[in-house]
Amino acid sequence: MGYMHLWIRILVANVSLVVNVASECGFTDQNYRALQQLQRDLGPYHFNVLAFPCNQFGQQEPDTNREIENFARHTYSVSFPMFSKTAVTGSGAHPIFKYLTQTSGKEPTWNFWKYLVAPDGKVVGAWDPTVPMQEIKPRITELVAKLILQRREEL
């Protein structure tokens, strides 16, 4: 687990919200809009949404990586990183999602599952897609404020 924890720390380096996304889900519109608003409000220097397209739930992400990214960028003007389509559950789950699931004790059960990851790589929250972003945003804002203060002290 030490290697994966280090990999997560390198990946995030900031406060991150890791999300399994899907283009054809009933949660797509509200989530992409809310995620992009978070990115605009808090990123990219201290916070990033990290989007991982996934086709495991209802086959709602059937397109290619390029088509998925074009859809998200053109339809919702997303500016956060979009990774390749990946599995988030089961034996074939990407190591990142295995780590997130193991450390949070919560496994994605549908599209737009969110994991809040602190700059040290620790998972500090996990939410299913029914939890409104306004409930999650204060936790993110608190972590970003702590990170900004820490970086100021290091100067």
ROSELUM-209879 format. One record per residue: residue number from 0; residue in three letters; x, z, y of N, C-alpha, C, CB in turn. Coordinates in Angstrom, 1 decimal, m for minus. Each point is the difference from the previous one (the first is absolute). Glycine has a CB too. Layout:
<pts>
PT   i  aa    n.X    n.Z    n.Y   ca.X   ca.Z   ca.Y    c.X    c.Z    c.Y   cb.X   cb.Z   cb.Y
PT NUM ALA      X      Z      Y      X      Z      Y      X      Z      Y      X      Z      Y
...
</pts>
This chain:
<pts>
PT   i  aa    n.X    n.Z    n.Y   ca.X   ca.Z   ca.Y    c.X    c.Z    c.Y   cb.X   cb.Z   cb.Y
PT   0 MET    0.8    0.0   m1.2   m0.8    0.0    1.2    0.9    0.0    1.3   m1.8    1.2   m1.3
PT   1 GLY    3.0   m0.7    1.2    0.9    0.0    1.1    0.2   m1.4    0.6    1.1    2.0   m0.9
PT   2 TYR   m0.8   m2.9    0.1    0.2   m1.4    0.5   m1.2   m0.6    0.7    1.6   m0.3   m1.9
PT   3 MET   m2.8    0.6    1.3   m1.2   m0.6    0.7   m0.3    0.7    1.3   m0.9   m0.5   m2.3
PT   4 HIS    1.2    1.8    2.4   m0.2    0.8    1.2    0.9   m0.6    1.1   m0.6    2.1   m1.3
PT   5 LEU    1.9   m2.4    0.9    0.9   m0.6    1.0   m0.5   m1.4    0.4    1.9    1.3   m1.1
PT   6 TRP   m2.4   m2.0    0.2   m0.5   m1.4    0.3   m1.2    0.1    1.0    0.8   m0.8   m2.3
PT   7 ILE   m1.7    1.8    2.0   m1.1    0.2    0.9    0.5    0.3    1.4   m1.4    0.7   m1.9
PT   8 ARG    2.4    0.2    2.0    0.5    0.5    1.3    0.6   m1.2    0.8    0.5    2.2   m1.0
PT   9 ILE    0.2   m3.1    0.3    0.6   m1.2    0.6   m1.1   m0.9    0.5    2.0    0.2   m1.5
PT  10 LEU   m3.1   m0.4    0.6   m1.1   m0.9    0.4   m0.7    0.5    1.2   m0.2   m0.6   m2.4
PT  11 VAL   m0.1    1.9    2.5   m0.9    0.5    1.0    0.8    0.3    1.3   m1.5    0.9   m1.7
PT  12 ALA    2.6   m0.1    1.6    0.8    0.4    1.2   m0.8    0.5    1.2    1.6   m1.7   m0.8
PT  13 ASN   m2.8    1.3    0.9   m1.0    0.5    1.0   m1.2    0.6   m0.7    0.8   m1.7    1.6
PT  14 VAL   m1.8    2.1   m0.9   m1.2    0.4   m0.6   m0.7   m1.3   m0.5   m0.3    2.1    1.5
PT  15 SER   m0.2   m2.1   m2.7   m0.6   m1.2   m0.5   m1.4    0.3   m0.7    2.3   m1.0   m0.3
PT  16 LEU   m3.1    0.0    0.4   m1.3    0.1   m0.7    0.0   m1.2   m1.0   m1.3    1.1    2.0
PT  17 VAL    1.5   m0.8   m3.3    0.1   m1.0   m1.0   m1.4   m0.3   m0.5    2.3    0.7   m0.7
PT  18 VAL   m2.7   m2.0    0.7   m1.4   m0.3   m0.3    0.0   m1.2   m1.0   m0.8    0.8    2.2
PT  19 ASN   m0.1   m0.7   m3.2   m0.2   m1.2   m0.9   m1.2   m0.7    0.6    0.9    1.1   m2.1
PT  20 VAL   m0.6   m2.4    2.5   m1.0   m0.7    0.8   m0.6   m1.2   m0.9    1.2    0.5    2.1
PT  21 ALA   m2.4   m0.9   m1.7   m0.7   m1.2   m0.6   m0.8   m0.7    1.0   m0.1    1.2   m2.2
PT  22 SER    0.2   m2.6    2.1   m0.7   m0.8    1.0   m1.5   m0.2   m0.2    2.2   m1.2    0.1
PT  23 GLU   m2.7    1.4   m1.3   m1.4   m0.3   m0.3   m0.8    1.3   m0.3    0.7   m2.3   m0.8
PT  24 CYS   m0.3    3.4    1.3   m0.7    1.3   m0.3   m1.0    0.3    1.1    2.1    0.8   m1.2
PT  25 GLY   m3.1    0.0    0.9   m0.9    0.5    1.0    0.6    0.9    1.0   m1.7   m0.2   m1.7
PT  26 PHE    2.9    0.7    1.4    0.7    0.9    1.0    1.1   m0.8    0.8   m0.3    1.9   m1.6
PT  27 THR    0.4   m3.2    1.3    1.1   m0.8    0.7   m0.1    0.0    1.5    0.0   m1.4   m2.0
PT  28 ASP   m1.1    1.1    2.6   m0.1   m0.2    1.4    0.3    1.4    0.7   m1.7   m1.8   m0.3
PT  29 GLN    1.0    2.8    0.0    0.2    1.3    0.7    1.4    0.5   m0.2   m2.5    0.5   m0.3
PT  30 ASN    3.1   m0.6   m0.9    1.3    0.5   m0.2    1.1   m0.8    0.7   m0.8    0.8   m2.2
PT  31 TYR    0.7   m2.1    2.1    1.1   m0.8    0.7   m0.1    0.2    1.5   m0.1   m1.7   m1.8
PT  32 ARG   m1.1    1.8    2.3   m0.1    0.3    1.5    0.6    1.3    0.3   m2.1   m1.4    0.1
PT  33 ALA    1.7    2.5   m0.9    0.5    1.3    0.3    1.5    0.1   m0.2   m2.3    0.9   m0.7
PT  34 LEU    2.8   m1.5   m0.4    1.4    0.0   m0.3    0.8   m0.6    1.2   m0.4    0.0   m2.5
PT  35 GLN    0.0   m1.2    2.9    0.7   m0.7    1.1   m0.1    0.8    1.3   m0.5   m2.2   m1.1
PT  36 GLN   m0.6    2.9    1.4   m0.1    0.9    1.2    1.0    1.1   m0.1   m2.4   m0.6    0.2
PT  37 LEU    2.5    1.2   m1.4    1.0    1.1   m0.2    1.4   m0.6    0.3   m1.4    1.1   m1.7
PT  38 GLN    1.7   m2.3    1.1    1.3   m0.6    0.2    0.3   m0.2    1.5   m0.2   m1.1   m2.2
PT  39 ARG   m0.8    0.6    2.9    0.1   m0.2    1.5    0.2    1.3    0.7   m1.4   m2.0   m0.1
PT  40 ASP    0.7    3.0   m0.2    0.0    1.3    0.7    1.3    0.8   m0.3   m2.5    0.0   m0.1
PT  41 LEU    3.0   m0.1   m1.1    1.1    0.9   m0.4    1.3   m0.6   m0.4   m1.8    1.5   m0.7
PT  42 GLY    1.8   m2.8    0.4    1.2   m0.7   m0.6    0.7   m0.8    1.1   m1.1    0.0   m2.2
PT  43 PRO    2.1   m0.7    1.8    0.7    0.0   m1.3    1.3    0.9    0.0   m0.9   m2.3   m0.3
PT  44 TYR    1.2    3.0    1.4    1.2    0.7    0.0    0.0    1.4   m0.8    0.4   m1.1    2.2
PT  45 HIS   m1.6    1.6   m2.3   m0.1    1.3   m0.7   m1.0    0.0   m1.1    0.6    1.1    2.1
PT  46 PHE   m1.4   m2.2   m2.2   m1.1   m0.1   m1.0   m0.2   m1.4   m0.4   m1.1    2.0    1.0
PT  47 ASN    0.8   m2.2   m2.3   m0.4   m1.3   m0.6   m1.0    0.1   m1.0    2.2   m0.9    0.5
PT  48 VAL   m3.2    0.0   m0.5   m0.9   m0.2   m1.2    0.9   m0.9   m0.9   m2.3    0.2    1.3
PT  49 LEU    2.3    0.1   m2.6    0.6   m0.8   m1.0   m1.0   m0.5   m0.9    2.2    1.3    0.2
PT  50 ALA   m2.6   m2.6   m0.2   m1.1   m0.5   m0.8    0.5   m0.7   m1.2   m1.3   m0.3    2.1
PT  51 PHE    0.7    0.7   m3.2    0.3   m0.6   m1.4   m1.3   m0.6   m0.5    1.8    1.7   m0.4
PT  52 PRO   m1.9   m3.0    0.5   m1.2   m0.7   m0.6   m0.1    0.3   m1.5    0.1   m1.8    1.7
PT  53 CYS   m1.3    2.0   m2.2   m0.2    0.3   m1.4   m1.3   m0.6   m0.5    1.2    2.2    0.3
PT  54 ASN   m1.2   m2.8   m1.5   m1.1   m0.7   m0.5   m0.6    0.8   m1.2    1.0   m2.2    0.7
PT  55 GLN   m0.7    3.4   m0.8   m0.5    0.8   m1.2   m1.4    0.5    0.1    2.4    0.7   m0.3
PT  56 PHE   m3.0   m0.6    1.5   m1.3    0.5    0.1   m1.0   m1.0    0.4    1.0    2.2    0.7
PT  57 GLY   m1.8   m2.6   m1.6   m1.0   m1.0    0.3    0.5   m1.4    0.2   m1.3    1.8    0.9
PT  58 GLN    2.6   m2.1   m1.3    0.6   m1.3    0.3   m0.2   m0.5    1.4   m0.4   m0.5   m2.4
PT  59 GLN    0.5    1.4    3.4   m0.3   m0.3    1.4    1.2   m0.4    0.8   m1.8    1.6   m0.2
PT  60 GLU    3.0   m1.9   m0.5    1.1   m0.5    0.7    0.6   m1.1   m0.9    0.5    2.2    1.2
PT  61 PRO   m1.2   m3.3   m1.3    0.4   m1.1   m1.0    1.0   m1.0    0.5   m2.2    0.3   m0.9
PT  62 ASP    2.4   m0.3    2.2    0.9   m1.1    0.6    1.5    0.3   m0.2   m1.9   m0.4    1.7
PT  63 THR    2.7   m0.6   m1.3    1.4    0.2    0.0    0.5    0.9    1.1    0.2   m2.3   m1.0
PT  64 ASN    1.0    2.7    0.9    0.6    0.9    1.1   m0.1   m0.6    1.3    1.5    1.0   m1.7
PT  65 ARG   m1.1   m2.3    1.8   m0.1   m0.7    1.3   m1.4   m0.1    0.5    2.0   m1.3   m0.7
PT  66 GLU   m3.0    1.0   m0.1   m1.4   m0.1    0.4   m0.5    1.4    0.5   m0.3   m1.9   m1.6
PT  67 ILE    0.7    2.9    0.9   m0.4    1.4    0.4    0.6    0.3    1.3   m0.1    0.7   m2.4
PT  68 GLU    1.4   m0.9    2.6    0.6    0.3    1.3   m0.6   m0.8    1.1    2.1    0.6   m1.2
PT  69 ASN   m2.3   m1.9    1.0   m0.6   m0.9    1.0   m1.4    0.5    0.4    1.3   m1.9   m0.9
PT  70 PHE   m2.1    2.3   m0.1   m1.4    0.6    0.2    0.1    1.2    0.9   m0.8   m0.9   m2.2
PT  71 ALA    1.7    1.8    1.9    0.1    1.3    0.7    0.5   m0.2    1.4    0.4    1.2   m2.1
PT  72 ARG    0.6   m2.1    2.3    0.6   m0.2    1.3   m1.0   m0.8    0.9    2.3    0.0   m1.1
PT  73 HIS   m2.9   m1.0    0.5   m0.9   m0.8    0.9   m1.4    0.6    0.2    1.2   m2.0   m0.9
PT  74 THR   m1.7    2.7   m0.1   m1.4    0.6    0.2    0.1    1.3    0.7   m0.7   m1.1   m2.1
PT  75 TYR    1.7    1.9    1.9    0.0    1.4    0.5    1.3    0.2    0.9   m1.3    0.8   m2.0
PT  76 SER    2.1   m1.8    2.2    1.2    0.1    0.8    0.9    1.2   m0.4   m1.3   m1.0    1.9
PT  77 VAL    1.4    1.2   m3.2    0.8    1.1   m0.5    1.5   m0.3    0.4   m1.7    0.5   m1.9
PT  78 SER    2.3    0.6    2.3    1.4   m0.1    0.3    0.9    0.9   m0.9   m0.7   m0.5    2.4
PT  79 PHE    0.0    1.2   m3.3    0.8    0.9   m0.9    0.5   m0.8   m1.2   m1.4    2.0    0.8
PT  80 PRO    2.4   m1.4   m1.5    0.6   m0.7   m1.2   m1.1   m0.2   m1.1    2.2    1.0    0.6
PT  81 MET   m2.2   m2.2   m1.1   m0.8   m0.4   m1.2    1.0   m0.3   m1.1   m2.0   m0.9    1.4
PT  82 PHE    1.8    1.6   m2.5    0.9   m0.2   m1.2   m0.7   m1.0   m1.0    1.0    2.3    0.3
PT  83 SER   m0.3   m2.6   m1.3   m0.5   m0.9   m1.0   m1.1    0.7   m0.8    2.2   m1.1   m0.2
PT  84 LYS   m3.1    0.3   m0.4   m1.1    0.6   m0.8    0.6    0.7   m1.1   m1.5   m1.9    0.6
PT  85 THR    0.9    3.1   m0.9    0.6    0.9   m1.0   m1.1    0.8   m0.7    2.1    0.1    1.4
PT  86 ALA   m1.8    0.4   m2.5   m0.9    1.0   m0.7    0.3    1.4    0.5    0.0   m1.5   m2.1
PT  87 VAL   m1.1    2.2    2.2    0.1    1.4    0.6   m0.4    1.1   m1.0   m0.4   m1.0    2.2
PT  88 THR   m0.1    0.6   m3.3   m0.4    0.9   m1.1    0.4   m0.5   m1.4   m1.9    0.8    1.4
PT  89 GLY    1.9    0.1   m2.3    0.3   m0.4   m1.4    1.4   m0.1   m0.3   m2.1   m1.2    0.0
PT  90 SER    2.4    0.7   m1.2    1.4    0.0   m0.4    0.9   m1.0    0.8   m0.8    0.7   m2.3
PT  91 GLY    0.1   m1.7    2.8    0.7   m1.1    0.8    0.1    0.3    1.5   m0.7   m1.6   m1.7
PT  92 ALA    0.3    2.8    2.1    0.0    0.4    1.4    1.4   m0.1    0.6   m2.0    1.5   m0.4
PT  93 HIS    2.1   m1.9    1.6    1.2   m0.1    0.7    0.6    1.4    0.1   m0.7   m2.0    1.4
PT  94 PRO    2.0    2.2   m1.5    0.6    1.3    0.1   m0.4    0.8    1.2    1.9   m0.9   m1.3
PT  95 ILE   m2.1    0.2    2.4   m0.4    0.8    1.2   m1.3    0.7   m0.2    1.2   m1.7    1.5
PT  96 PHE   m2.2    1.0   m2.1   m1.3    0.6   m0.2    0.1    1.0   m1.1   m1.1   m2.1    0.7
PT  97 LYS    2.0    1.9   m1.7    0.2    1.1   m1.0    0.4    1.3    0.7    0.6   m1.8   m1.8
PT  98 TYR    0.4    1.6    2.7    0.5    1.2    0.7   m1.1    0.6    0.9    2.3   m1.1    0.0
PT  99 LEU   m3.0    0.3    0.7   m1.1    0.5    0.9   m1.1    0.7   m0.8    0.5   m1.9    1.6
PT 100 THR   m0.8    1.3   m2.8   m1.0    0.7   m0.8    0.5    1.3   m0.6   m0.9   m2.3   m0.6
PT 101 GLN    2.1    2.3    0.1    0.5    1.2   m0.6    0.2    1.1    1.0    1.2   m1.4   m1.7
PT 102 THR   m0.7    1.1    2.9    0.3    1.0    0.9   m1.3    0.5    0.8    2.3   m1.0    0.3
PT 103 SER   m3.3    0.2   m0.2   m1.2    0.4    0.6   m1.1    0.6   m0.9    0.5   m1.7    1.7
PT 104 GLY   m0.3    1.2   m3.0   m1.0    0.4   m1.0   m1.3   m0.8    0.1    0.9    2.3    0.0
PT 105 LYS   m0.9   m3.4    0.8   m1.1   m0.8    0.2    0.3   m1.5   m0.3   m0.9    1.6    1.7
PT 106 GLU    0.2   m2.2   m2.6    0.2   m1.4   m0.3   m1.1   m0.9    0.6    1.1    0.7   m2.2
PT 107 PRO   m0.7   m1.9    2.8   m1.0   m0.8    0.6   m1.1   m0.4   m1.0    1.8   m0.9    1.5
PT 108 THR   m3.0    1.0   m1.1   m1.2   m0.4   m0.8   m0.7   m1.2    0.6   m0.2    2.3   m0.7
PT 109 TRP    0.7   m2.8    1.9   m0.6   m1.2    0.6    0.9   m0.5    1.0   m2.3    0.8   m0.4
PT 110 ASN    2.0   m1.9    1.1    0.7   m0.6    1.1    0.1    1.0    1.2   m0.7   m2.3   m0.8
PT 111 PHE    1.7    2.2    1.6    0.2    0.7    1.2    0.2    1.5   m0.2   m1.4   m1.7    1.1
PT 112 TRP    2.0    2.1   m2.2    0.5    1.4   m0.2    1.2    0.2    0.9   m0.9    0.1   m2.4
PT 113 LYS    0.9    1.0    3.1    1.1    0.2    1.0    0.8    1.3   m0.4   m1.4   m1.1    1.8
PT 114 TYR    2.8    0.9   m1.6    0.9    1.1   m0.2    0.8    0.2    1.2    0.1   m0.5   m2.5
PT 115 LEU   m0.1    1.7    3.1    0.8    0.3    1.2    1.3    0.6   m0.5   m2.0    0.4    1.4
PT 116 VAL    3.1   m1.1   m1.0    1.4    0.4   m0.4    0.8    0.4    1.2   m0.2   m1.6   m2.0
PT 117 ALA    0.8    2.8    2.0    0.8    0.5    1.0    1.4   m0.7    0.0   m1.2    2.2   m0.1
PT 118 PRO    1.9   m2.1    1.2    1.3   m0.7    0.0    1.0    0.4   m1.1   m0.3   m0.2    2.4
PT 119 ASP    0.1    1.4   m2.9    0.9    0.5   m1.1   m0.4   m0.5   m1.4    0.4    2.0    1.4
PT 120 GLY   m1.5   m2.9   m1.4   m0.4   m0.6   m1.2   m1.1    0.8   m0.8    2.2   m1.0   m0.1
PT 121 LYS   m2.6    2.2    0.6   m1.0    0.8   m0.6   m1.4   m0.5    0.3    1.5    1.9    0.1
PT 122 VAL   m2.4   m2.0   m1.1   m1.4   m0.3    0.2   m0.7    1.2    0.5    0.1   m1.8   m1.8
PT 123 VAL   m0.7    1.7    3.0   m0.6    1.1    0.6   m1.6   m0.1    0.1    2.1    0.3    1.3
PT 124 GLY   m2.6   m1.4   m1.8   m1.4   m0.2    0.0   m0.4   m1.3   m0.8   m0.2    1.2    2.2
PT 125 ALA   m1.0   m1.2   m2.8   m0.5   m1.1   m0.7   m1.5   m0.1    0.2    1.9    0.1   m1.7
PT 126 TRP   m2.4   m1.3    2.0   m1.5   m0.1    0.2   m0.5   m1.3   m0.6    0.3    1.3    2.1
PT 127 ASP   m1.5   m1.1   m2.6   m0.7   m1.2   m0.6   m0.6   m0.8    1.2   m0.6    1.3   m2.1
PT 128 PRO    0.1   m2.5    1.8   m0.4   m0.9    1.1   m1.3    0.4    0.8    1.0   m1.8   m1.4
PT 129 THR   m1.7    2.8    0.9   m1.2    0.5    0.7    0.3    1.0    1.1   m1.2   m0.4   m2.1
PT 130 VAL    2.5    0.9    2.2    0.3    0.9    1.0    0.3   m0.8    1.3    1.0    1.7   m1.7
PT 131 PRO   m1.7   m1.4    2.8    0.2   m0.7    1.2    1.4    0.2    0.6   m2.5    0.2    0.4
PT 132 MET    3.0   m1.2    0.3    1.3    0.0    0.6    0.1    1.1    1.0    0.3   m2.4   m0.4
PT 133 GLN   m1.4    2.7    1.1    0.0    1.1    1.0    0.3    1.4   m0.6   m1.6   m1.4    1.4
PT 134 GLU    1.4    1.5   m2.7    0.3    1.3   m0.7    1.5    0.0   m0.3   m2.3    0.2   m0.9
PT 135 ILE    2.9   m1.3    0.7    1.4   m0.1   m0.5    0.9    0.0    1.3   m0.7   m1.2   m2.1
PT 136 LYS    0.3    0.5    3.1    0.9   m0.2    1.2    0.6    1.3    0.6   m1.4   m2.0    0.5
PT 137 PRO    0.7    3.1   m0.5    0.6    1.2    0.6    1.2    0.5   m0.9   m2.2    0.7    1.0
PT 138 ARG    2.2   m0.8   m2.3    1.1    0.3   m0.8    1.2   m0.9    0.3   m1.6    0.8   m1.8
PT 139 ILE    1.3   m2.1    1.9    1.1   m1.0    0.3    0.6    0.4    1.4   m1.2   m1.8   m1.4
PT 140 THR    0.4    2.0    2.4    0.4    0.2    1.3    0.9    1.3    0.1   m2.1   m1.1    0.9
PT 141 GLU    1.7    2.1   m1.7    0.8    1.3   m0.1    1.4   m0.3   m0.5   m2.1    1.3   m0.3
PT 142 LEU    2.2   m2.1   m0.8    1.3   m0.3   m0.6    0.8   m0.9    0.9   m1.0    0.1   m2.2
PT 143 VAL    0.4   m1.0    2.9    0.7   m0.9    1.0    0.6    0.9    1.1   m1.5   m2.0   m0.6
PT 144 ALA    0.7    2.9    1.1    0.4    0.9    1.1    1.2    0.8   m0.4   m2.3    0.1    0.9
PT 145 LYS    2.3    0.5   m2.2    1.1    0.7   m0.5    1.3   m0.8   m0.1   m1.6    1.4   m1.3
PT 146 LEU    1.4   m2.7    0.8    1.1   m0.9   m0.1    0.7   m0.3    1.3   m1.1   m1.0   m2.0
PT 147 ILE    0.2    0.8    3.0    0.6   m0.3    1.4    0.7    1.2    0.5   m1.9   m1.6    0.4
PT 148 LEU    1.4    2.8   m0.5    0.7    1.2    0.4    1.3    0.2   m0.7   m2.2    1.0    0.5
PT 149 GLN    2.2   m1.3   m1.8    1.2    0.2   m0.8    1.1   m1.0    0.4   m1.4    0.8   m1.9
PT 150 ARG    1.0   m2.1    2.2    1.0   m1.0    0.4    0.5    0.3    1.4   m1.2   m1.6   m1.4
PT 151 ARG    0.4    2.2    2.3    0.5    0.4    1.3    1.0    1.1   m0.1   m2.2   m0.7    1.0
PT 152 GLU    1.9    1.7   m1.9    1.0    1.1   m0.2    1.3   m0.5   m0.5   m1.9    1.5   m0.4
PT 153 GLU    1.9   m2.6   m0.5    1.2   m0.5   m0.6    0.8   m0.8    1.0   m1.2   m0.1   m2.1
PT 154 LEU    0.6   m0.3    3.3    0.8   m0.7    1.0    0.8    1.0    0.7   m1.7   m1.8    0.3
</pts>
